[in-house]
Amino acid sequence: MHSELIFWLVTLAIVPSAFVAWLAVFFVRRKAISWGLVDQPGERKVHETPTPMGGGIVIWFAVILPMLLGTIVVLLNGSITGYLPDSIRPYLSGVEEQLGELWILLSAGSLMMILGLVDDRKGLSWKTRLLIQFAVAIAIVSWQGWTLTAFIPYRIITILISAFWIVALINSFNMLDNMDGASAGVAAIASTFLAVYVLLPGAIPEGPQIFIAGFLFVFVGALTGFLIHNRPPASIFMGDAGSYFVGFCIAVTTLLATYTDARAENWHGILAPLCILAVPLYDMVTVILIRLREGRSPFQADKCHFSHRLVELGFSKPRAVLTMYLTTATCGLAGLLLQLVSGQGAIIVVLVVMFTLLIVAILESTARRQVNSDK
């Protein structure tokens, strides 16, 4: 792909959303108390002072506003588009054709943000949360046909797996949001690698997927602008509103993207999202297993997350989050290799990701056993 196109795609997508997010935090932070969006310190919390939770509104707004302005620019069809770089203009007609899908995605994501906002303010039972999440996921997958590329001949199975994938990522990013900068940073890194994957040549014969990459880069910008305020010590949290919106949009984007053209020698491209999103999925699975092993509900909040287990190893909180970032980047780089290797090479790539997480798991379990023995 032409380097000029990549430059303008990244610039026009990331910079505006990052600026909007950075600026919006100042307003939302002042209003958080009156909106009832304050996270109080507690037994299972790592922060020590009351902290605003309006970051979800910030991230949502920083995605919606640039998308709305971009939609207006595209629909004006010539009035403003003539001022855009020459490398961008040929793709505008294709973007216009996908505006309907874009706003269906953003509308469903907004529902998830509102669900999280209600959860932030009043607290919802896990049954209510899951019921609504599955209802929205099944509806969007069924009506829009946004399903995983799983080559399963039975549509109902594909729909159920796709809905489960969406709900799993919503809750994985929600669970990951337990330390300053953790969930938003991992989401930004993973979104970057997902965007790079669909831009690099070779994944599918049709070429780079500009629409998907552009959406993901807008997301990266919103998360980056928010992270300026969410880095340790955080002055604002994303809350459930943010993690639900982020998890939903990333999950649906992975369904919309094409990772393989179904050629026998290229089937392993469908594993790219699993590799790139390995860290949030690892955190969710291990947390659930730890809680079940200890005879507790898998939905009971605690301090047994990836980041907490790193702190038990002796890491400071910032270094624990940095380790999560580096692990995400390592798995993301492995995911990018999938389009460059054969089927046998893909097995090696997947094993590298699994062994990376296994090393982390062994270190974490050692520290956890030491902590439990000292009690």
Backbone torsions as a table, in degrees:
resi	resn	phi	psi	omega
1	MET	NA	146.4	-178.3
2	HIS	-62.4	132.7	-177.5
3	SER	-63.4	-31.4	179.4
4	GLU	-65.0	-38.9	178.3
5	LEU	-63.8	-43.7	178.9
6	ILE	-62.1	-42.6	-179.8
7	PHE	-59.0	-49.4	-177.5
8	TRP	-70.9	-34.2	177.6
9	LEU	-62.7	-47.0	179.9
10	VAL	-65.9	-44.6	-176.8
11	THR	-65.0	-49.1	-176.2
12	LEU	-71.2	-20.8	-179.8
13	ALA	-92.3	-45.5	-172.5
14	ILE	-81.7	-47.1	-171.7
15	VAL	-61.3	-50.7	-178.8
16	PRO	-61.2	-44.6	-178.2
17	SER	-67.6	-35.3	177.6
18	ALA	-65.1	-42.5	179.8
19	PHE	-65.6	-43.3	179.7
20	VAL	-61.3	-44.9	-179.9
21	ALA	-63.6	-47.1	179.9
22	TRP	-58.0	-42.9	-176.9
23	LEU	-74.3	-40.0	-176.0
24	ALA	-64.8	-27.9	-179.0
25	VAL	-58.7	-39.2	-177.6
26	PHE	-60.5	-39.9	179.6
27	PHE	-72.8	-48.6	-176.6
28	VAL	-64.2	-37.7	-179.2
29	ARG	-62.3	-36.4	178.6
30	ARG	-71.4	-30.1	-175.9
31	LYS	-92.3	-8.5	-170.4
32	ALA	-59.6	-41.3	-178.1
33	ILE	-64.5	-45.7	-179.8
34	SER	-67.5	-24.6	177.6
35	TRP	-86.8	-3.6	-179.2
36	GLY	74.6	28.6	-177.2
37	LEU	-113.7	71.6	179.0
38	VAL	-132.3	129.2	179.1
39	ASP	-94.6	116.1	-178.6
40	GLN	-86.1	145.6	175.6
41	PRO	-61.2	152.0	179.8
42	GLY	-162.4	-175.5	-176.2
43	GLU	-59.8	-39.2	-175.5
44	ARG	-101.8	14.3	-179.9
45	LYS	-105.7	146.6	-179.7
46	VAL	-96.0	-12.9	178.7
47	HIS	-88.7	156.8	-172.5
48	GLU	-112.0	-7.5	179.3
49	THR	-129.7	152.7	176.6
50	PRO	-57.5	133.0	-174.5
51	THR	-131.6	133.5	178.5
52	PRO	-59.4	146.4	179.8
53	MET	-114.7	23.0	-176.2
54	GLY	-82.8	11.3	-178.3
55	GLY	-61.7	-29.4	178.1
56	GLY	-62.2	-40.5	177.1
57	ILE	-64.1	-40.2	-179.8
58	VAL	-61.6	-50.6	-178.3
59	ILE	-62.7	-44.1	178.2
60	TRP	-58.4	-49.1	-178.4
61	PHE	-64.3	-38.0	-178.6
62	ALA	-71.4	-16.9	173.1
63	VAL	-90.8	-45.0	-175.4
64	ILE	-65.5	-46.4	-175.1
65	LEU	-62.4	-51.1	177.1
66	PRO	-61.2	-37.1	178.2
67	MET	-64.3	-39.6	178.6
68	LEU	-65.3	-45.4	178.5
69	LEU	-64.5	-40.4	177.7
70	GLY	-63.8	-38.6	177.8
71	THR	-62.6	-43.1	179.3
72	ILE	-62.6	-42.9	179.6
73	VAL	-60.2	-45.7	-178.9
74	VAL	-65.3	-41.3	-177.1
75	LEU	-72.2	-23.6	176.6
76	LEU	-66.0	-23.5	169.5
77	ASN	49.7	63.3	173.2
78	GLY	121.3	-32.9	-177.5
79	SER	-62.7	-39.2	-179.8
80	ILE	-117.9	-30.1	-175.0
81	THR	-61.6	-21.5	178.4
82	GLY	-65.1	-19.8	179.5
83	TYR	-89.1	-6.3	-180.0
84	LEU	-75.8	157.3	179.0
85	PRO	-58.3	147.9	-178.7
86	ASP	-58.8	-32.1	-177.3
87	SER	-72.1	-19.3	-178.5
88	ILE	-90.6	-37.9	-170.5
89	ARG	-56.5	-38.2	-178.7
90	PRO	-61.6	-19.4	-176.6
91	TYR	-94.4	-4.8	-174.1
92	LEU	-66.5	-35.9	179.8
93	SER	-64.1	-38.9	177.8
94	GLY	-66.7	-37.5	177.5
95	VAL	-64.8	-40.7	-179.8
96	GLU	-60.5	-37.2	179.7
97	GLU	-65.9	-22.8	-176.2
98	GLN	-105.2	9.4	180.0
99	LEU	-63.4	-35.8	178.8
100	GLY	-60.1	-47.9	178.5
101	GLU	-63.4	-37.5	179.8
102	LEU	-58.4	-47.6	-174.8
103	TRP	-78.6	-22.5	170.4
104	ILE	-67.3	-43.9	177.6
105	LEU	-60.7	-47.2	-178.3
106	LEU	-68.3	-33.3	177.9
107	SER	-66.6	-45.2	178.2
108	ALA	-65.3	-39.6	177.1
109	GLY	-63.6	-35.4	177.3
110	SER	-65.1	-36.9	175.0
111	LEU	-61.1	-40.6	177.6
112	MET	-65.8	-37.8	178.0
113	MET	-63.8	-42.5	179.3
114	ILE	-65.3	-40.8	175.8
115	LEU	-57.9	-45.7	178.6
116	GLY	-64.8	-35.7	179.1
117	LEU	-64.2	-42.8	176.3
118	VAL	-63.2	-40.9	178.7
119	ASP	-63.5	-40.0	178.2
120	ASP	-62.7	-40.0	-174.5
121	ARG	-82.5	-44.4	-171.4
122	LYS	-114.2	-23.9	-176.0
123	GLY	81.1	122.7	179.2
124	LEU	-116.4	152.2	176.5
125	SER	-70.0	154.0	-179.3
126	TRP	-62.9	-30.5	178.9
127	LYS	-65.4	-43.9	178.7
128	THR	-63.7	-44.7	-180.0
129	ARG	-59.7	-50.3	-178.0
130	LEU	-64.7	-38.8	-179.7
131	LEU	-60.7	-47.4	-179.4
132	ILE	-68.5	-41.3	178.7
133	GLN	-60.6	-46.4	179.2
134	PHE	-66.2	-37.5	-180.0
135	ALA	-62.1	-46.8	179.7
136	VAL	-66.9	-42.1	-178.7
137	ALA	-63.1	-47.1	-179.7
138	ILE	-64.8	-39.8	-179.8
139	ALA	-63.0	-46.6	-176.7
140	ILE	-68.3	-38.1	-179.8
141	VAL	-69.9	-41.7	-177.2
142	SER	-71.0	-49.4	-175.0
143	TRP	-72.2	-36.2	-176.0
144	GLN	-96.6	-15.1	-178.0
145	GLY	71.3	25.5	179.5
146	TRP	-86.6	94.4	-176.0
147	THR	-126.4	162.0	175.8
148	LEU	-63.5	146.0	173.5
149	THR	-82.0	84.9	-173.9
150	ALA	-114.3	-4.9	178.4
151	PHE	56.4	34.7	176.9
152	ILE	-94.0	128.5	-174.8
153	PRO	-71.5	-13.9	-177.0
154	TYR	-102.4	113.9	-173.2
155	ARG	-62.7	-38.5	-177.1
156	ILE	-62.3	-37.3	178.8
157	ILE	-68.0	-42.0	178.6
158	THR	-62.3	-40.7	179.0
159	ILE	-62.4	-46.2	-178.6
160	LEU	-65.2	-42.0	178.4
161	ILE	-64.0	-41.5	-179.8
162	SER	-65.4	-42.0	177.9
163	ALA	-64.2	-41.4	177.9
164	PHE	-63.1	-38.7	178.3
165	TRP	-60.6	-44.4	179.7
166	ILE	-62.6	-49.4	-178.6
167	VAL	-64.1	-37.8	179.5
168	ALA	-62.6	-43.6	-179.6
169	LEU	-71.7	-35.1	175.0
170	ILE	-56.3	-48.8	-175.5
171	ASN	-78.0	-26.4	177.4
172	SER	-68.5	-41.8	177.1
173	PHE	-71.9	-30.0	175.0
174	ASN	-65.9	-44.7	178.0
175	MET	-65.8	-32.6	-178.0
176	LEU	-71.9	-17.1	-176.9
177	ASP	-83.5	69.8	-176.2
178	ASN	-130.1	4.0	-179.6
179	MET	-153.7	149.3	-175.7
180	ASP	-51.4	123.4	174.7
181	GLY	78.6	-2.8	-171.5
182	ALA	-68.9	-62.5	-173.6
183	SER	-66.8	-45.8	-178.5
184	ALA	-64.2	-40.1	-179.8
185	GLY	-67.4	-44.6	177.8
186	VAL	-63.4	-40.2	178.9
187	ALA	-63.3	-40.2	179.3
188	ALA	-65.6	-42.1	179.5
189	ILE	-66.6	-46.3	-179.6
190	ALA	-63.1	-41.7	179.1
191	SER	-62.6	-37.9	178.5
192	THR	-62.4	-45.7	-179.5
193	PHE	-67.8	-36.6	176.3
194	LEU	-63.2	-40.5	178.6
195	ALA	-65.8	-43.8	179.4
196	VAL	-61.9	-40.0	-178.8
197	TYR	-59.1	-45.7	-176.4
198	VAL	-77.4	-10.4	177.3
199	LEU	-92.1	-31.5	-177.4
200	LEU	-66.1	138.4	179.5
201	PRO	-68.6	148.8	174.4
202	GLY	111.8	-19.8	-178.2
203	ALA	-67.6	-46.9	177.7
204	ILE	-138.9	152.8	-177.5
205	PRO	-63.3	-27.4	-176.4
206	GLU	-69.0	-14.5	177.6
207	GLY	99.9	-172.8	-175.0
208	PRO	-62.3	149.2	-177.6
209	GLN	-102.4	89.6	-172.2
210	ILE	-63.5	-43.3	-176.2
211	PHE	-61.1	-48.2	-179.2
212	ILE	-63.2	-46.1	-179.3
213	ALA	-62.4	-42.7	179.4
214	GLY	-60.7	-44.1	178.7
215	PHE	-61.2	-45.6	-179.1
216	LEU	-64.3	-37.3	179.3
217	PHE	-69.1	-35.2	173.6
218	VAL	-60.7	-41.0	177.9
219	PHE	-62.5	-43.9	178.6
220	VAL	-60.2	-42.0	178.7
221	GLY	-61.4	-46.6	-179.8
222	ALA	-61.2	-42.9	-179.8
223	LEU	-67.8	-38.0	-179.9
224	THR	-66.6	-44.3	177.9
225	GLY	-61.9	-38.6	177.0
226	PHE	-68.7	-37.9	-177.3
227	LEU	-64.0	-24.3	176.9
228	ILE	-58.2	-33.8	-179.8
229	HIS	-97.1	-15.8	-174.8
230	ASN	-97.8	-8.2	179.5
231	ARG	-67.7	155.9	-177.4
232	PRO	-62.7	134.6	-10.3
233	PRO	-80.5	126.9	-173.2
234	ALA	-68.1	137.4	175.1
235	SER	-98.4	-4.2	178.2
236	ILE	-158.8	145.7	176.4
237	PHE	-108.6	154.3	176.8
238	MET	-76.3	-27.3	179.6
239	GLY	67.5	-179.2	178.6
240	ASP	-64.0	-32.6	178.7
241	ALA	-58.2	-41.8	180.0
242	GLY	-73.8	-46.3	-176.8
243	SER	-66.8	-35.8	177.4
244	TYR	-65.7	-45.0	-179.4
245	PHE	-65.1	-45.7	-178.8
246	VAL	-63.7	-49.9	-178.7
247	GLY	-61.4	-41.9	-179.5
248	PHE	-64.2	-49.5	-175.7
249	CYS	-65.7	-40.3	177.6
250	ILE	-65.2	-41.8	-179.6
251	ALA	-61.6	-47.7	-178.9
252	VAL	-66.5	-36.2	178.4
253	THR	-61.7	-38.2	177.4
254	THR	-66.2	-27.9	176.8
255	LEU	-74.7	-35.4	-178.9
256	LEU	-74.1	-30.9	-178.5
257	ALA	-72.2	154.2	175.9
258	THR	-110.0	125.0	-175.9
259	TYR	-109.0	-9.1	-179.7
260	THR	-156.9	156.1	177.0
261	ASP	-101.4	17.5	176.1
262	ALA	71.7	10.8	172.7
263	ARG	-67.3	145.6	-176.2
264	ALA	-57.9	-36.6	-176.6
265	GLU	-83.8	-3.5	-176.0
266	ASN	-121.9	16.8	-175.8
267	TRP	-62.3	-29.7	-172.2
268	HIS	-69.7	-6.6	176.6
269	GLY	-59.8	-26.2	-179.3
270	ILE	-67.8	-12.6	179.6
271	LEU	-84.5	-8.4	-176.2
272	ALA	-57.3	-48.0	179.2
273	PRO	-60.7	-36.4	179.0
274	LEU	-63.2	-40.8	179.1
275	CYS	-69.4	-46.9	-175.6
276	ILE	-66.6	-34.2	-178.3
277	LEU	-101.4	23.5	-174.9
278	ALA	-63.2	-37.3	-175.2
279	VAL	-66.4	-52.5	177.9
280	PRO	-62.0	-35.6	177.8
281	LEU	-68.1	-39.8	177.7
282	TYR	-61.7	-44.4	179.9
283	ASP	-60.7	-47.1	-178.6
284	MET	-61.6	-48.5	-176.8
285	VAL	-64.1	-45.9	-176.9
286	THR	-68.1	-37.0	177.8
287	VAL	-63.0	-45.2	179.2
288	ILE	-61.7	-43.4	-179.2
289	LEU	-64.7	-41.3	179.4
290	ILE	-62.7	-44.5	-178.9
291	ARG	-65.6	-41.9	179.2
292	LEU	-66.3	-39.5	-179.3
293	ARG	-64.7	-31.4	179.4
294	GLU	-89.7	7.5	176.0
295	GLY	74.8	24.6	179.9
296	ARG	-111.6	165.5	177.1
297	SER	-66.7	138.6	177.5
298	PRO	-66.4	-10.4	-178.9
299	PHE	-104.3	8.9	179.9
300	GLN	-86.4	123.6	-177.9
301	ALA	-66.1	144.7	179.8
302	ASP	-162.6	-167.4	179.0
303	LYS	-117.8	50.0	178.8
304	CYS	-116.4	24.8	179.8
305	HIS	-79.2	169.5	179.6
306	PHE	-48.6	-52.2	-177.0
307	SER	-64.3	-40.6	179.2
308	HIS	-64.2	-39.1	-178.7
309	ARG	-67.8	-32.7	175.5
310	LEU	-67.3	-38.7	177.3
311	VAL	-63.1	-37.7	177.1
312	GLU	-63.4	-25.8	176.4
313	LEU	-74.1	-11.3	-179.1
314	GLY	112.1	1.6	178.7
315	PHE	-71.9	147.1	166.4
316	SER	-73.6	163.6	-178.9
317	LYS	-61.5	-45.5	177.1
318	PRO	-60.4	-39.5	180.0
319	ARG	-70.6	-32.4	176.0
320	ALA	-63.7	-43.8	178.6
321	VAL	-66.6	-40.9	177.7
322	LEU	-61.1	-39.7	177.7
323	THR	-62.1	-39.7	176.5
324	MET	-63.5	-40.0	177.3
325	TYR	-60.6	-47.2	-177.5
326	LEU	-66.6	-37.2	177.0
327	THR	-65.0	-41.6	176.9
328	THR	-61.8	-43.3	179.3
329	ALA	-64.7	-39.4	178.5
330	THR	-62.2	-46.5	178.8
331	CYS	-66.7	-34.4	178.0
332	GLY	-66.6	-42.2	176.9
333	LEU	-62.2	-40.0	176.7
334	ALA	-62.2	-39.9	178.8
335	GLY	-61.8	-37.2	179.4
336	LEU	-64.0	-27.7	-178.1
337	LEU	-70.8	-17.7	-173.3
338	LEU	-60.6	-32.0	-179.7
339	GLN	-82.2	-4.4	-177.4
340	LEU	-106.5	-6.4	-173.8
341	VAL	-118.8	168.2	176.5
342	SER	-81.9	-177.8	177.7
343	GLY	-59.4	-42.0	177.9
344	GLN	-65.5	-39.3	176.7
345	GLY	-63.6	-35.6	179.2
346	ALA	-63.4	-38.3	177.2
347	ILE	-60.6	-41.7	178.6
348	ILE	-64.3	-42.1	178.9
349	VAL	-60.1	-46.5	179.9
350	VAL	-63.5	-39.1	178.3
351	LEU	-65.3	-36.8	177.0
352	VAL	-60.4	-44.8	178.3
353	VAL	-62.7	-46.2	-178.7
354	MET	-63.6	-42.6	-179.3
355	PHE	-68.6	-35.0	176.1
356	THR	-59.6	-47.1	179.2
357	LEU	-69.6	-32.4	179.3
358	LEU	-67.6	-39.7	176.2
359	ILE	-59.8	-45.5	178.0
360	VAL	-60.2	-43.1	-178.2
361	ALA	-63.2	-40.2	179.6
362	ILE	-64.4	-45.6	178.7
363	LEU	-62.0	-43.5	-179.4
364	GLU	-63.8	-45.1	-177.1
365	SER	-64.9	-34.5	177.4
366	THR	-63.3	-45.2	178.7
367	ALA	-65.4	-39.7	-178.3
368	ARG	-65.4	-41.1	178.3
369	ARG	-64.3	-37.0	178.1
370	GLN	-64.5	-42.9	179.5
371	VAL	-64.0	-44.0	-179.6
372	ASN	-65.6	-35.0	179.9
373	SER	-71.5	-25.1	-179.7
374	ASP	-81.7	-14.0	-177.3
375	LYS	-76.1	NA	NA
